[in-house]
Amino acid sequence: MINGFILFIGLLLLFSVGGFSLAHQIIILLLLLLSTTLLSLNALTFIKKIKFFILTIALVFLFSVPGEVLYFYGPLSITKEGVELSCFNILRLMNIFIIVFVLMNTLPRSFVITSVIKACYFVTFFGVKKEHLIARIFLTFEYLNFYRNAKFTFSTLGADIAKQISSDVSDKIKPTLSLVRFGLYDVVWFASFIVAFFGIHFLLR
């Protein structure tokens, strides 16, 4: 029950965070950092691992958004709107990654995988086979767990990627997932999530 509630709040925040304003993003980030500190989780170390991804996103928005020019050098220019969107998207991405980081470190992995599979069950109505869906989601989490402690450096990134592509780690992945069933309890949680999600977006309008 506790795990279900934590996942419910986490997913609700995860799906809703994109609709919040810049000020709300800052508040959420501060609350998330406080939460990770109380849970003895080092979120800043995790953020350092994705710093190049965040930097890339920041530069894309910083130099590509038209608007009121604040500074320019040759063909490059920084606009007020670009700075605002860059800050907004950096904060939004950090919030998303930290939410996922907290969920993956506080909830049992098997529970998270099973819950994600149940949440994706609706795609089976569009012709996706349930067995294929379960296999793909499960293997995604298995490989994520396998590579979570892997280290890649910017100077040797190409060689590191080539090494991983050429290596076969399938023998190290041990599928041990029990049968997933979608019951009345899950329907209630799913309906509550939909109501809460649209309720939040209605209040933000």
Number of C-alpha atoms within 10 A of each C-alpha: 6 8 13 15 11 15 20 18 14 17 18 16 17 17 11 16 18 17 14 16 13 17 10 15 23 17 12 18 18 13 13 18 19 14 14 19 12 9 12 9 17 14 20 12 10 14 16 11 13 12 13 12 13 18 12 12 16 19 14 13 22 22 17 14 19 14 12 12 13 12 10 11 7 5 6 10 18 21 20 16 18 24 18 14 18 22 18 22 19 19 22 24 17 22 24 20 17 22 22 15 17 19 19 16 13 13 15 11 15 14 14 17 21 19 18 14 21 18 14 13 16 12 12 13 9 7 8 12 12 15 9 11 15 21 13 12 15 20 16 13 15 18 14 12 14 13 10 9 8 8 9 13 10 8 8 9 12 11 12 14 11 10 11 10 10 8 8 9 11 9 6 10 12 9 10 8 12 8 7 12 9 13 9 8 8 15 13 10 14 15 11 12 16 11 11 16 16 12 11 15 12 9 7 10 6
